Amino acid sequence: MPLFHLLLVAAIQGITEFLPVSSSGHLILLPKLTGLEDQGLVIDVAVHVGTLGAVVLYFWPDAAKALAGFGRLLRGKIDTPGAFLALCLIAATVPIVIAGLLLRLSGLDAAMRSTALIGWTMLIFGLVLYWADRTGVQARKADGWTLRHAAIMGLWQVLALIPGTSRSGITITGARQLGYTREDGARLAMLMSIPVILGSGALLGAEVVVTADADAARDGAIAALLAFLAALAALAVMMRLARRISFTPYVIYRCLLGLILLWIAYA
């Protein structure tokens, strides 16, 4: 694959994976709007690995605490903050795993890749984010995350299976609606992404192991590195902005892109 194409895919995935603007929507639109070939599963897996590495590194203290807690959880112990965090992440992940498997088995996932649908979800869920951000109080901190709130945010996350919704955007919406501060809501949304990206990357990886060759492996390594760097930069920018301003700039971008896509789809 040409280096420019790899750079484009990795940059789009890395930047949009954690910003509330939908990475899947942008990647689906890339071949539709540019005429470039679909990047294929090998590159999809690679950019997932890259973004996973970025979020784990950026939130390493939390990720390490959850990992250590998961070990205690396997032994039936929920006696540390890490074990409780691991339990909350599991509760937040189960709904999207079940819904994703049902969607994949039904074949509906392939049918939900139209420009019109992405346009509508960009617009609608952008406005929902605006509503939650404007009406939600900023009273709760991430350290006070409860199992009930984790499950509620997990149900919000299921909506991310619809292309154009944005996994980070919809989970931040859920967090703001529950009263978490912008920074802490974003932090929880990013932590929730770790098991989801890990699971989806493993699922895609299982499909390409038998087909990948040396050239594909080289392209994948390049794409993973580029996505890692782009995602790390995007995380730093988003978390810094979350401390200072609202999510309105992302809402404006979503609405403008949604309207453009609807015009393209229906013109």
Secondary structure per residue as TSV (DSSP state, phi and psi in degrees):
chain	resnum	aa	ss	phi	psi
A	1	M	-	360.0	137.0
A	2	P	-	-58.1	145.7
A	3	L	H	-59.4	-38.0
A	4	F	H	-62.3	-40.3
A	5	H	H	-65.3	-43.2
A	6	L	H	-60.5	-44.1
A	7	L	H	-61.7	-41.8
A	8	L	H	-64.4	-48.6
A	9	V	H	-63.7	-45.3
A	10	A	H	-64.9	-40.4
A	11	A	H	-65.9	-43.7
A	12	I	H	-63.2	-47.4
A	13	Q	H	-63.8	-47.8
A	14	G	H	-63.8	-42.8
A	15	I	H	-75.0	-42.4
A	16	T	H	-89.6	-11.6
A	17	E	T	-59.8	-38.6
A	18	F	T	-108.8	-17.9
A	19	L	T	-76.5	148.3
A	20	P	T	-78.9	54.5
A	21	V	T	-129.7	3.1
A	22	S	-	79.1	102.6
A	23	S	H	-72.3	-42.0
A	24	S	H	-63.5	-39.3
A	25	G	H	-61.3	-43.2
A	26	H	H	-67.3	-40.2
A	27	L	H	-69.4	-34.8
A	28	I	H	-67.0	-36.8
A	29	L	H	-75.8	-24.5
A	30	L	H	-53.2	-55.9
A	31	P	H	-68.5	-29.7
A	32	K	H	-67.3	-38.9
A	33	L	H	-96.0	-18.5
A	34	T	H	-110.5	-18.2
A	35	G	-	83.1	-0.3
A	36	L	-	-70.8	153.8
A	37	E	-	-68.3	151.1
A	38	D	-	-59.0	138.9
A	39	Q	-	-69.4	-21.3
A	40	G	H	86.6	168.3
A	41	L	H	-68.4	-34.8
A	42	V	H	-59.5	-46.3
A	43	I	H	-69.8	-36.4
A	44	D	H	-57.9	-45.8
A	45	V	H	-62.9	-43.8
A	46	A	H	-61.8	-45.7
A	47	V	H	-70.2	-29.1
A	48	H	H	-64.8	-43.2
A	49	V	H	-61.4	-42.1
A	50	G	H	-61.9	-45.9
A	51	T	H	-70.1	-33.7
A	52	L	H	-62.1	-44.8
A	53	G	H	-60.1	-38.4
A	54	A	H	-66.8	-45.3
A	55	V	H	-71.2	-35.5
A	56	V	H	-65.6	-43.0
A	57	L	H	-65.4	-44.3
A	58	Y	H	-65.6	-39.6
A	59	F	T	-108.4	38.7
A	60	W	H	-56.8	-43.0
A	61	P	H	-57.8	-43.5
A	62	D	H	-69.4	-41.9
A	63	A	H	-64.0	-42.3
A	64	A	H	-65.6	-39.2
A	65	K	H	-64.0	-42.6
A	66	A	H	-67.1	-39.0
A	67	L	H	-63.9	-45.0
A	68	A	H	-64.2	-38.6
A	69	G	H	-67.5	-31.8
A	70	F	H	-63.9	-36.6
A	71	G	H	-62.4	-41.1
A	72	R	H	-69.1	-35.0
A	73	L	H	-63.5	-37.8
A	74	L	H	-64.3	-24.6
A	75	R	T	-92.1	9.9
A	76	G	T	78.9	20.6
A	77	K	-	-114.8	128.6
A	78	I	-	-122.6	59.3
A	79	D	-	-113.4	10.4
A	80	T	S	-135.3	158.0
A	81	P	H	-57.3	-34.9
A	82	G	H	-66.5	-40.6
A	83	A	H	-65.0	-40.2
A	84	F	H	-68.9	-38.1
A	85	L	H	-62.3	-43.2
A	86	A	H	-61.2	-41.1
A	87	L	H	-63.2	-42.9
A	88	C	H	-63.1	-40.4
A	89	L	H	-65.7	-37.3
A	90	I	H	-64.8	-45.7
A	91	A	H	-61.2	-35.0
A	92	A	H	-76.7	-20.2
A	93	T	H	-94.2	-31.3
A	94	V	H	-54.1	-45.2
A	95	P	H	-58.8	-43.3
A	96	I	H	-73.9	-28.7
A	97	V	H	-64.8	-48.1
A	98	I	H	-63.3	-48.6
A	99	A	H	-64.5	-38.4
A	100	G	H	-65.2	-41.3
A	101	L	H	-64.9	-42.3
A	102	L	H	-63.4	-40.2
A	103	L	H	-66.3	-41.3
A	104	R	H	-68.2	-42.2
A	105	L	H	-66.7	-31.0
A	106	S	H	-79.3	-17.5
A	107	G	T	82.3	3.0
A	108	L	H	-72.4	-21.5
A	109	D	H	-61.4	-36.9
A	110	A	H	-72.4	-25.5
A	111	A	H	-81.2	-15.5
A	112	M	S	-99.2	47.6
A	113	R	-	-124.6	26.4
A	114	S	-	-85.2	152.6
A	115	T	H	-62.2	-39.3
A	116	A	H	-62.8	-45.0
A	117	L	H	-63.1	-43.0
A	118	I	H	-64.2	-37.9
A	119	G	H	-61.2	-46.3
A	120	W	H	-65.4	-43.2
A	121	T	H	-69.7	-36.6
A	122	M	H	-56.6	-47.5
A	123	L	H	-70.9	-53.2
A	124	I	H	-64.3	-49.8
A	125	F	H	-75.9	-18.4
A	126	G	H	-66.5	-42.9
A	127	L	H	-68.3	-35.0
A	128	V	H	-64.8	-40.4
A	129	L	H	-61.6	-42.3
A	130	Y	H	-61.2	-44.5
A	131	W	H	-60.9	-48.0
A	132	A	H	-65.5	-38.3
A	133	D	H	-69.7	-34.4
A	134	R	H	-81.2	-32.2
A	135	T	H	-98.6	-22.4
A	136	G	S	-74.4	133.2
A	137	V	-	-74.0	159.4
A	138	Q	-	-109.9	75.7
A	139	A	-	-118.2	-20.5
A	140	R	B	-106.3	148.6
A	141	K	-	-112.1	157.5
A	142	A	G	-61.2	-31.9
A	143	D	G	-66.8	-15.5
A	144	G	G	-101.2	19.0
A	145	W	-	-58.8	133.8
A	146	T	-	-110.4	162.5
A	147	L	H	-63.5	-38.8
A	148	R	H	-63.0	-44.4
A	149	H	H	-67.5	-34.8
A	150	A	H	-62.1	-43.2
A	151	A	H	-65.3	-39.7
A	152	I	H	-64.7	-45.4
A	153	M	H	-64.6	-31.9
A	154	G	H	-64.4	-36.3
A	155	L	H	-69.2	-39.5
A	156	W	H	-59.2	-40.2
A	157	Q	H	-62.8	-27.5
A	158	V	H	-57.0	-33.4
A	159	L	G	-62.6	-20.3
A	160	A	G	-67.6	-12.3
A	161	L	G	-69.4	-16.6
A	162	I	S	-84.6	118.2
A	163	P	T	-54.4	137.2
A	164	G	T	95.6	-11.3
A	165	T	S	-72.5	-45.5
A	166	S	-	86.3	115.1
A	167	R	H	-63.8	-47.2
A	168	S	H	-66.2	-39.7
A	169	G	H	-62.6	-43.6
A	170	I	H	-74.9	-32.2
A	171	T	H	-74.6	-34.7
A	172	I	H	-64.4	-39.5
A	173	T	H	-57.7	-46.8
A	174	G	H	-62.1	-41.3
A	175	A	H	-65.8	-42.2
A	176	R	H	-67.3	-36.5
A	177	Q	H	-65.8	-29.1
A	178	L	T	-84.1	-5.6
A	179	G	T	98.1	13.5
A	180	Y	B	-78.8	148.1
A	181	T	-	-63.2	161.6
A	182	R	H	-59.0	-46.5
A	183	E	H	-66.0	-44.3
A	184	D	H	-74.8	-32.2
A	185	G	H	-63.8	-41.5
A	186	A	H	-66.0	-38.3
A	187	R	H	-61.7	-45.9
A	188	L	H	-63.9	-40.9
A	189	A	H	-61.9	-38.9
A	190	M	H	-69.3	-40.5
A	191	L	H	-64.0	-37.2
A	192	M	H	-64.6	-23.4
A	193	S	H	-72.1	-24.6
A	194	I	H	-61.0	-55.9
A	195	P	H	-66.2	-30.4
A	196	V	H	-68.8	-47.5
A	197	I	H	-64.9	-39.7
A	198	L	H	-61.6	-44.4
A	199	G	H	-67.8	-45.7
A	200	S	H	-67.9	-36.5
A	201	G	H	-65.3	-39.4
A	202	A	H	-66.2	-39.2
A	203	L	H	-64.6	-45.3
A	204	L	H	-67.7	-38.9
A	205	G	H	-62.0	-36.7
A	206	A	H	-63.2	-26.6
A	207	E	H	-82.1	-19.5
A	208	V	H	-111.0	-8.3
A	209	V	T	-55.1	-42.3
A	210	V	T	-79.7	-11.6
A	211	T	T	-109.9	-17.1
A	212	A	-	-68.6	139.3
A	213	D	-	-119.4	-173.2
A	214	A	H	-63.3	-43.1
A	215	D	H	-63.3	-42.8
A	216	A	H	-65.2	-38.6
A	217	A	H	-64.5	-39.9
A	218	R	H	-64.4	-46.9
A	219	D	H	-61.1	-39.4
A	220	G	H	-64.2	-40.8
A	221	A	H	-64.2	-42.1
A	222	I	H	-63.4	-46.1
A	223	A	H	-62.7	-40.0
A	224	A	H	-63.2	-44.2
A	225	L	H	-64.0	-45.9
A	226	L	H	-63.9	-42.0
A	227	A	H	-64.9	-38.6
A	228	F	H	-59.1	-48.5
A	229	L	H	-65.6	-43.5
A	230	A	H	-64.8	-42.4
A	231	A	H	-66.8	-39.7
A	232	L	H	-62.4	-43.3
A	233	A	H	-64.9	-42.8
A	234	A	H	-63.3	-40.9
A	235	L	H	-61.6	-44.9
A	236	A	H	-61.7	-43.2
A	237	V	H	-66.6	-47.0
A	238	M	H	-64.1	-44.0
A	239	M	H	-68.0	-33.4
A	240	R	H	-67.9	-43.1
A	241	L	H	-68.0	-33.0
A	242	A	H	-63.1	-26.0
A	243	R	H	-78.5	-19.6
A	244	R	H	-114.7	-36.8
A	245	I	S	-131.6	173.5
A	246	S	-	-80.7	-176.8
A	247	F	S	-91.0	10.6
A	248	T	H	-58.4	-40.0
A	249	P	H	-57.6	-38.0
A	250	Y	H	-67.8	-36.8
A	251	V	H	-63.3	-43.9
A	252	I	H	-61.3	-44.7
A	253	Y	H	-60.4	-46.1
A	254	R	H	-60.6	-45.4
A	255	C	H	-65.2	-43.1
A	256	L	H	-63.5	-46.8
A	257	L	H	-64.7	-39.7
A	258	G	H	-61.0	-43.7
A	259	L	H	-65.6	-39.7
A	260	I	H	-62.6	-43.9
A	261	L	H	-65.7	-39.3
A	262	L	H	-66.0	-36.9
A	263	W	H	-65.0	-42.2
A	264	I	H	-63.1	-42.1
A	265	A	H	-68.8	-37.2
A	266	Y	H	-105.0	-7.3
A	267	A	-	-67.8	360.0
